[in-house]
Amino acid sequence: MKRLFWLIMICWSMAIIAQPNTEFRATWVVDFNWLQPSNSAEENKALIRKVLDDHVQANMTSVLWQVRRYGSVYYPSAIEPWGSQVNFQDPGFDPLGYAVEQAHLRGLELHAWFNTFESRFAYAGTPAQQHPEWICHDQDGNPMPNELIWLSPGIPAVRDHLRDVALEIVNNYDVDGVHMDFVRWNEHSNSGKSLQLARENLAREKDGWPDGMVSEEQYRDMSINSAGRYLYDQFTPYSGGIPSGYGSWEEYWRSSVTELVHAIHDSIQVVKPWVRLSPAALGRYNWGGWQGYGSVYQDAALWLNEGYIDQIVGMHYHWSSASDIYSVLEGGCPNCWSDFIQPAIQAGRLYSVGLFSDNFSTSNLFGRHESIINTVRTVSWADGVQFFSYASWRDEEYWDVAKSRFFQHKAKIRATGLIDDTPPANPTIALNKIDDLNYQILVTPPAGNTDNLWFAVYRSEDNQLDVTTDEIIQIAFGNTNFDYTDSFDGTQDYNGSYWYFAT
């Protein structure tokens, strides 16, 4: 959905260094980062605005906004109950609706992040409470204990339910993406050690411990006690043997998760094909120890190659140096992502790198963000970065540092051309000189347009727009006129002219 409008030239003194301006930049915003059960509706609205303002301050492009956890949600739903951060009751406003509105006012994408199969608790009204037959079992037919509940990906009714949750969000909200977390089988087994470690992780999760982080101790125990894992259910028990049509249990496990991903993507394409679907994908695909493909039957490379998803939002949480991140992307091949997603790369689908900022904070490694981000930028097919989580950036007060060091200018998301590569009619532009240091840019969408559109306003040293390098000075979303004031401090020493454009 690109729009190009005519240029305006003004004369002033300013030096602009051309640099790439296309990059995905986001944090994962956990439910308790943006909602507090003790807050009033107005206090929670203020918290939402503060979280979004922080992202704008750092020139980020997007937020991964948690809207579903433990089978409960943060919007008025006909399917599932209200979540714990609003005391399991109507908070007096629509949290997701307000967040989407405020994100777009700030030129930010909002991706609705929802946990899929992981349920943890059978709260009243949640699918785990209403449908105990959906809970994963071990080989002996024992269901998972209450605080560790996962729904079984192998049950068609579970997949249908999760698809309906995703569609409820897409149909009712102008979200830019749907982001699936825990879109895999669980890692737990019935051994005492596994349950102890899982409960320890649960306690840490309440402080923001993410999906994708499994300790070496937990991985060893999972491997040793593989026969005790919760990989079955009431309808497909271990005693029934490998399900018909599959050559192995592993093939069945992977296929069942893929069926959900494919169904959600196909359903979104019917109603709003511009909404991007992404999984939180484990940092290793199919090599090493803890990995998506072999450990929890998450085939993210297949999904990206086949177009079942539009973007991989990776969780590269076990690595904290630029060299290690580069190795897992393309430097350590064949143990690297590049070897497994070439069809997706050629098709132009998106891949972004996830850093465990919370761990950087506790390990005094926060300064490594810059070198890692600059290294990611050397990988031609990598489209940006996301950070777990918002809380660590908030606590480190890192927004101004990021803006001054590695997110110096605004950015847009790379257009893939997979949805619509036909530009709409041109909008119009006008320039008002307020004084020698301030210029007001007025943008009017194309005549007759009623769709909400994304706009990027550029400033260029010459009259030839380069959409890959010219500086973006404003990102806007909507279907009405908007304006932006470009201001200068008077210290620039470049005596020349530049032009304004927008797409």
Summary of the structure (lengths in Angstrom):
residues: 503
radius of gyration: 23.5
end to end distance: 8.6
largest distance: 79.7
contacts: 1694
relative contact order: 0.16
helix: 35%
strand: 23%
